[in-house]
């Protein structure tokens, strides 16, 4: 599946609205894959709702996070966490919030720009 960077940002930035993990970004992409590919990729034998044959590789996820950082969209969270919590937490920068809002807002039909 090929996605544009705008599509990647529209999927990957909302979980970081307040603060989120790389795992949450990954789950958003899995949901997108299931939606786009439809039920033909679901595993009915196991009663699974997880997409088969679709995987967001660790490398791809890292590339997405690196690109988000390079574009100034996200920054590492500095909130204190439990020592047992080994997730990587990110939050949107003010610019990231603007980009996410622009990409995810529902456009009004028939609107003309002058």
C-alpha positions as protocol buffer text, in pm:
chain_id: "A"
residue {
  index: 1
  type: UNK
  ca { x: 0 y: 0 z: 0 }
}
residue {
  index: 2
  type: UNK
  ca { x: 133 y: 340 z: -93 }
}
residue {
  index: 3
  type: UNK
  ca { x: 43 y: 649 z: 110 }
}
residue {
  index: 4
  type: UNK
  ca { x: 130 y: 1014 z: 62 }
}
residue {
  index: 5
  type: UNK
  ca { x: 296 y: 1202 z: 347 }
}
residue {
  index: 6
  type: UNK
  ca { x: -28 y: 1398 z: 395 }
}
residue {
  index: 7
  type: UNK
  ca { x: -214 y: 1066 z: 440 }
}
residue {
  index: 8
  type: UNK
  ca { x: 55 y: 940 z: 677 }
}
residue {
  index: 9
  type: UNK
  ca { x: 32 y: 1258 z: 884 }
}
residue {
  index: 10
  type: UNK
  ca { x: -349 y: 1246 z: 889 }
}
residue {
  index: 11
  type: UNK
  ca { x: -330 y: 894 z: 1034 }
}
residue {
  index: 12
  type: UNK
  ca { x: -22 y: 923 z: 1255 }
}
residue {
  index: 13
  type: UNK
  ca { x: -63 y: 1264 z: 1418 }
}
residue {
  index: 14
  type: UNK
  ca { x: -408 y: 1240 z: 1585 }
}
residue {
  index: 15
  type: UNK
  ca { x: -298 y: 981 z: 1847 }
}
residue {
  index: 16
  type: UNK
  ca { x: -40 y: 1238 z: 1962 }
}
residue {
  index: 17
  type: UNK
  ca { x: -301 y: 1513 z: 2006 }
}
residue {
  index: 18
  type: UNK
  ca { x: -246 y: 1524 z: 2381 }
}
residue {
  index: 19
  type: UNK
  ca { x: 38 y: 1276 z: 2402 }
}
residue {
  index: 20
  type: UNK
  ca { x: 84 y: 923 z: 2271 }
}
residue {
  index: 21
  type: UNK
  ca { x: 314 y: 634 z: 2202 }
}
residue {
  index: 22
  type: UNK
  ca { x: 464 y: 484 z: 1890 }
}
residue {
  index: 23
  type: UNK
  ca { x: 243 y: 182 z: 1961 }
}
residue {
  index: 24
  type: UNK
  ca { x: -66 y: 405 z: 1928 }
}
residue {
  index: 25
  type: UNK
  ca { x: 59 y: 533 z: 1593 }
}
residue {
  index: 26
  type: UNK
  ca { x: 110 y: 174 z: 1480 }
}
residue {
  index: 27
  type: UNK
  ca { x: -248 y: 82 z: 1583 }
}
residue {
  index: 28
  type: UNK
  ca { x: -385 y: 374 z: 1379 }
}
residue {
  index: 29
  type: UNK
  ca { x: -207 y: 241 z: 1069 }
}
residue {
  index: 30
  type: UNK
  ca { x: -334 y: -112 z: 1131 }
}
residue {
  index: 31
  type: UNK
  ca { x: -689 y: 27 z: 1144 }
}
residue {
  index: 32
  type: UNK
  ca { x: -629 y: 214 z: 817 }
}
residue {
  index: 33
  type: UNK
  ca { x: -494 y: -102 z: 652 }
}
residue {
  index: 34
  type: UNK
  ca { x: -799 y: -302 z: 761 }
}
residue {
  index: 35
  type: UNK
  ca { x: -1033 y: -31 z: 636 }
}
residue {
  index: 36
  type: UNK
  ca { x: -863 y: 7 z: 298 }
}
residue {
  index: 37
  type: UNK
  ca { x: -810 y: -359 z: 224 }
}
residue {
  index: 38
  type: UNK
  ca { x: -1149 y: -478 z: 349 }
}
residue {
  index: 39
  type: UNK
  ca { x: -1255 y: -806 z: 492 }
}
residue {
  index: 40
  type: UNK
  ca { x: -1065 y: -1019 z: 239 }
}
residue {
  index: 41
  type: UNK
  ca { x: -753 y: -978 z: 452 }
}
residue {
  index: 42
  type: UNK
  ca { x: -913 y: -1076 z: 781 }
}
residue {
  index: 43
  type: UNK
  ca { x: -846 y: -1417 z: 926 }
}
residue {
  index: 44
  type: UNK
  ca { x: -1188 y: -1583 z: 966 }
}
residue {
  index: 45
  type: UNK
  ca { x: -1035 y: -1914 z: 1076 }
}
residue {
  index: 46
  type: UNK
  ca { x: -910 y: -1756 z: 1397 }
}
residue {
  index: 47
  type: UNK
  ca { x: -1202 y: -1517 z: 1434 }
}
residue {
  index: 48
  type: UNK
  ca { x: -943 y: -1242 z: 1417 }
}
residue {
  index: 49
  type: UNK
  ca { x: -1011 y: -881 z: 1336 }
}
residue {
  index: 50
  type: UNK
  ca { x: -642 y: -812 z: 1278 }
}
residue {
  index: 51
  type: UNK
  ca { x: -533 y: -766 z: 919 }
}
residue {
  index: 52
  type: UNK
  ca { x: -339 y: -1054 z: 766 }
}
residue {
  index: 53
  type: UNK
  ca { x: -35 y: -1004 z: 545 }
}
residue {
  index: 54
  type: UNK
  ca { x: -14 y: -638 z: 639 }
}
residue {
  index: 55
  type: UNK
  ca { x: 252 y: -514 z: 870 }
}
residue {
  index: 56
  type: UNK
  ca { x: 392 y: -175 z: 948 }
}
residue {
  index: 57
  type: UNK
  ca { x: 755 y: -271 z: 989 }
}
residue {
  index: 58
  type: UNK
  ca { x: 957 y: -134 z: 1278 }
}
residue {
  index: 59
  type: UNK
  ca { x: 1176 y: 42 z: 1020 }
}
residue {
  index: 60
  type: UNK
  ca { x: 874 y: 210 z: 856 }
}
residue {
  index: 61
  type: UNK
  ca { x: 741 y: 325 z: 1193 }
}
residue {
  index: 62
  type: UNK
  ca { x: 1082 y: 468 z: 1284 }
}
residue {
  index: 63
  type: UNK
  ca { x: 1099 y: 647 z: 947 }
}
residue {
  index: 64
  type: UNK
  ca { x: 758 y: 803 z: 1010 }
}
residue {
  index: 65
  type: UNK
  ca { x: 862 y: 924 z: 1356 }
}
residue {
  index: 66
  type: UNK
  ca { x: 1191 y: 1060 z: 1221 }
}
residue {
  index: 67
  type: UNK
  ca { x: 1009 y: 1244 z: 942 }
}
residue {
  index: 68
  type: UNK
  ca { x: 755 y: 1390 z: 1188 }
}
residue {
  index: 69
  type: UNK
  ca { x: 1045 y: 1515 z: 1402 }
}
residue {
  index: 70
  type: UNK
  ca { x: 1236 y: 1652 z: 1102 }
}
residue {
  index: 71
  type: UNK
  ca { x: 927 y: 1847 z: 996 }
}
residue {
  index: 72
  type: UNK
  ca { x: 888 y: 1992 z: 1346 }
}
residue {
  index: 73
  type: UNK
  ca { x: 553 y: 1819 z: 1401 }
}
residue {
  index: 74
  type: UNK
  ca { x: 635 y: 1623 z: 1718 }
}
residue {
  index: 75
  type: UNK
  ca { x: 866 y: 1640 z: 2015 }
}
residue {
  index: 76
  type: UNK
  ca { x: 953 y: 1380 z: 2280 }
}
residue {
  index: 77
  type: UNK
  ca { x: 737 y: 1392 z: 2590 }
}
residue {
  index: 78
  type: UNK
  ca { x: 917 y: 1494 z: 2908 }
}
residue {
  index: 79
  type: UNK
  ca { x: 641 y: 1380 z: 3145 }
}
residue {
  index: 80
  type: UNK
  ca { x: 766 y: 1152 z: 3424 }
}
residue {
  index: 81
  type: UNK
  ca { x: 664 y: 787 z: 3389 }
}
residue {
  index: 82
  type: UNK
  ca { x: 701 y: 461 z: 3576 }
}
residue {
  index: 83
  type: UNK
  ca { x: 1037 y: 289 z: 3539 }
}
residue {
  index: 84
  type: UNK
  ca { x: 849 y: -11 z: 3398 }
}
residue {
  index: 85
  type: UNK
  ca { x: 702 y: 200 z: 3117 }
}
residue {
  index: 86
  type: UNK
  ca { x: 944 y: 160 z: 2825 }
}
residue {
  index: 87
  type: UNK
  ca { x: 724 y: 312 z: 2552 }
}
residue {
  index: 88
  type: UNK
  ca { x: 844 y: 611 z: 2353 }
}
residue {
  index: 89
  type: UNK
  ca { x: 603 y: 900 z: 2414 }
}
residue {
  index: 90
  type: UNK
  ca { x: 555 y: 1192 z: 2175 }
}
residue {
  index: 91
  type: UNK
  ca { x: 345 y: 1504 z: 2167 }
}
residue {
  index: 92
  type: UNK
  ca { x: 252 y: 1745 z: 1893 }
}
residue {
  index: 93
  type: UNK
  ca { x: 430 y: 2076 z: 1866 }
}
residue {
  index: 94
  type: UNK
  ca { x: 212 y: 2384 z: 1807 }
}
residue {
  index: 95
  type: UNK
  ca { x: 302 y: 2355 z: 1438 }
}
residue {
  index: 96
  type: UNK
  ca { x: 212 y: 1983 z: 1445 }
}
residue {
  index: 97
  type: UNK
  ca { x: -128 y: 2071 z: 1591 }
}
residue {
  index: 98
  type: UNK
  ca { x: -186 y: 2318 z: 1305 }
}
residue {
  index: 99
  type: UNK
  ca { x: -87 y: 2061 z: 1041 }
}
residue {
  index: 100
  type: UNK
  ca { x: -302 y: 1787 z: 1199 }
}
residue {
  index: 101
  type: UNK
  ca { x: -602 y: 2020 z: 1218 }
}
residue {
  index: 102
  type: UNK
  ca { x: -561 y: 2125 z: 853 }
}
residue {
  index: 103
  type: UNK
  ca { x: -533 y: 1764 z: 734 }
}
residue {
  index: 104
  type: UNK
  ca { x: -807 y: 1614 z: 952 }
}
residue {
  index: 105
  type: UNK
  ca { x: -1072 y: 1887 z: 961 }
}
residue {
  index: 106
  type: UNK
  ca { x: -1385 y: 1815 z: 760 }
}
residue {
  index: 107
  type: UNK
  ca { x: -1414 y: 2062 z: 476 }
}
residue {
  index: 108
  type: UNK
  ca { x: -1750 y: 2224 z: 422 }
}
residue {
  index: 109
  type: UNK
  ca { x: -1903 y: 2138 z: 82 }
}
residue {
  index: 110
  type: UNK
  ca { x: -1943 y: 2421 z: -167 }
}
residue {
  index: 111
  type: UNK
  ca { x: -1706 y: 2650 z: 14 }
}
residue {
  index: 112
  type: UNK
  ca { x: -1529 y: 2894 z: -215 }
}
residue {
  index: 113
  type: UNK
  ca { x: -1208 y: 3071 z: -135 }
}
residue {
  index: 114
  type: UNK
  ca { x: -1172 y: 3428 z: -252 }
}
